[in-house]
Amino acid sequence: MKPVAHFSTDQGHCRETNEDAYFDASHLPWDLTDSNGYLYAVADGMGGVAGGGIASNITVKALQEYYEKCRKHDLRRLPWKEWATQTISELTNRINHYLAAGSYFNPDIPTDLGTTLVGIAIFKEEAVGFNIGDSRLYHFSIQKGFYQVSKDHNKARELLDEGKITSDGARNHPDSHVLTHWLGGRSRMGVCQPDIFPLQLCPGEMLLLCSDGLSGLVPDTEMAQCLLLHGNDLKKITDDLISKALSAGGYDNITVGIIQLRPDEEEGHGKSEDRSHLVRLAG
């Protein structure tokens, strides 16, 4: 089974710059992805914090550099899921420390670098999702339908977990964009653990990574319908989702990545397939 991916990003209607960044390991040499698996990530630089775009780009560059250094390891010989979980936790802590302390060593780096991070590492049928902040990972699963894997780190989610508001109330809550957990900032130089989500994948399933420029404007039901409508055409899916976010206001930068799990012999985008078995939306 081999993942195939397509990512797109848009500045949106209201932002002066695009502070989102993404990493797609599909474009790296085949021998590296064959032995170490695939890594995908989206980072959303915090618009209210100076240097958000710098923070998101530093984060995805650090992910790429570390991933490429793993060439010396053949992960086919290791307990991969345990290795990936430990490595992701250690790497996000290193990135957080660098972002928090960078301005001490380089005066050109803003004091308050900040970014969210969401991603997934895939090796054969196994996967490890992770997130810090409110950028999201969704899974279009044969068993569960379309559901959010990641957990938003914001005030609205805290209130939902405490039973003080409903899931509908959390979506439209005025504190839904007030983060409780993110990478960077001098006040956050301590340990910064991501949430980790082990997954088991099947051929035909899809994964969606996005910044809140999409999830904050396009309901989950519309995302699922878009994946069903365009089948294997991953570019059409990302283009359509970004178009929906722009039509809904486009108030923020929008980044979308679609990953589809295909049998090893399948290449290219191919024709659409019947995906009705994935239509159910998980509650």
N, C-alpha and C positions, 0 to 999 in steps of 0.2 A: 504494500500500500504506500502510495506516494502523495504528499500534499501538493496541490497547485494553488497559487495565490495571486491576487491582484489587489493593489492598494491605490487609492486616489485621495487627494487632499485639495481643499479649496479655502481661500481666504475668507469667504463669506461676504456679506453686504456691509458690515459695520466696522470691522477691524482694519486698522491701518497696516498691519503686517500679519503674516501667518506664523503663529507661535507653536503650531503642532509640528511633530516630526514622527517618522515611522522607520522601522527596520524590517526588511524582508530578506531572509537568508536564502530564498529561492534563487537569487541571482549570483550566489557564490559558487565556486567550483563544485562539481558533482561529487568528487571524492571526499570532500569535507562534509557535505550534507549526508552522504551515505554512511559515514562512520560516526558522525556526531549528531545526526538528526537535524531538525529544522527549528529555527527560532524566529518568531514574529513579535513585533511590539509597536505600540503607539504611545507617544508621550505628548501631553498637552501642557505647554508652558503656561503658567498662571498669568492671566492678562492683567491682574491688578498688582503684580509684583514686577519690579524692574528686572529685565533680563530673562523673561519667560522663554523667549525664543532661544536664547543662549542655553538655558537649562535643559530644554527638551532636546536640542541638538547634541549637547555634551552627553546626555543620557543614552541616546541611541548609538552614538559613536562609541561609547564605552562598551555597550552591549556587543557591537560588531567586533571591536578589537579583542575582547575577551573570547568571543565565540571563535574567532580565527586562530587564537592561540591554543584552543583546544585541539588543534590538528594533531598535536603530539600524542593525544589520547585516542585510543580506539574504544569508543564507548560500547561497542558490541560485546566487549569482554567485562563490562562492569554492570552492577545492578543500577540500570539507567535512571529509574524514577527517583531512587534515593539520592543518586549523584546530582540530578537536575534540581531537586528540591533544595539540597544544601548549597549548591552553587548559586542558584537564584537569590537565596537569602543573603549569602555572603556578598554577592556582587551589588545588590541594591544598597546594602549598608555602605559599601565602599563609595558608590556613586553619591549617596546622601552626604557622606562625610566630605567628599570633594566639593560638592555644591555648597555646603554650609561653610566650609573653611577656605574656599578658593580665593576669596577677596583678601584674605590675610597675606597671601603669597603673590597675588597678581592684582595690582591696582586697577587693571582694565576690566576685571570681572566685577559686576554689580554685587552689592552686599547681600541682597535678598533674592538669590536665584531660587525659583520654585517650579516644580512640574509634577504632574501625575505620571503614572506609568501603568500600562496594562500589557500583558503579553502571554504567549503560549509557546512552550517548547514541545516538539513532537518527535517521537522516535518509534517507527513502526506503528503499532496499534496504541501505544501508550502516549499520554500527554500530561503536561503539568502547566496549568494556567496560574497566573499571578497578577495581583494588582495592588497599587497604592494610589488612593484618590478616587475620582469618580469616572475615569475613562473605563469603558466596559468591554467584557468578553461575553459573547453569546454562543450557545451551542445549538445547532439544528440537529437533534438527536432522533434516531429511529425509535427509541424507547420513550423518551420524555417530550418529544416535540421541540418547539423553539422556546428556550428559556435563558435567563441571565445567569451566567456562572459566577461572575465577579460580584463583590459586595461593595456598594458605594460607601465611601468614607466621607460622609457629610452629616450635618446636623439633622436633616430630615430623616435619614436612615437611623440615627440614634433614637429619635422620637418614635419611629416605627418599631424598632426593637424593644423599646420600653412599653409598647402598647398604647401610646398616647395619641397616635394618629393611624389612619388606615393606609393601605398601599396607594389608593387613589389620592389620598391627602398628601402623601409623601411626594408624589410626582409634581404637584402644583404648589408645594409649600414654599414660602418665601426664603427659607433657609436651605433649600435644596442645592444651592451653589456655594454654601459656606463649608469649606473642607475642614475635616478634623484630622486628616492624615495626608501627607504629601512628601515629596523629596525636596530637600534643600532648605535654606534659611538658617541664619546663624543660631536661632533659638532651637534648632532641631539637629544639633550635632551629635546626639546620642544614637542609640540603636533605632533603626527604622525598618521594622519587619514587615514584609508584604504578606497579604493573605495568599495562601497556596491552595490550589484546587486540582488534585489528581483526577484525570479523566481516562476512560477507556473509549477508543474510537472505532468506528466501523466504516467500511467503504461506502461512499455516497453521502456521508454526513458532511455538514459544513460548519465552519466557525466564523464569527464576525467579531472584529476588533474595531472600536470606534472611540473618538473623543466625544465629549458631551455636546459638541456642536451638532451631532446627529441625534443622540439619544434624548437630549433635552427638548427636541422639536418634533421628532417622528416617533409615534407610538410603536411598541413592540409588534403589534398586530400588522402594521403596515410594512415593517421590516421583513417579517416572515412571508407576507404575501409577495413581496418583491423578490425574495430568494426563490420562491416557488415559480413565479412568472418567468424568470429568465434562465432557469435551469443551470446549465454548465457555463453560460456566458458570464464570467466573473466581472469583466469590464462593464457590461451593461448593468449588472447589479450595483456596482459601486457608483456608476454615473447616475443611475436612477435614484439611489438613496441620497446622494448629494443634492440632486435636483429637488427632491422632496423637502430636504432641510432648507434649501434656499427659498423655495416657495412658501415655507412656513415662517419665513422671516430672516433666516440666515444671520442671526445676531452674533454668531461666534464662528471661529475657524472650524472647519469640518474635515475630519479625516476618517476614512473607512477602509478596512482591509477585509477581504473575503478569502477564506481558505477552504478548499474542497479536498476531501480524501478520495483518491482514485486508485484503482488497481494499477500496479506497476507498469502494465503494458499500455495504459491509456496515456496519450499525449495531446497537447493542444486543448482548445476549448470544446471542440466537437459540437454535436447537436444537442439540443435540450433533451432531457430524459424525464420520465414520469416520477415526480417527487411527492405524489399525493400521500404516501405513507408518512411523510414528515409534517403534514399540515397542522397537526394538533398543537395548540399553544399551551405550554405548561403553566399552571397557575402559581 
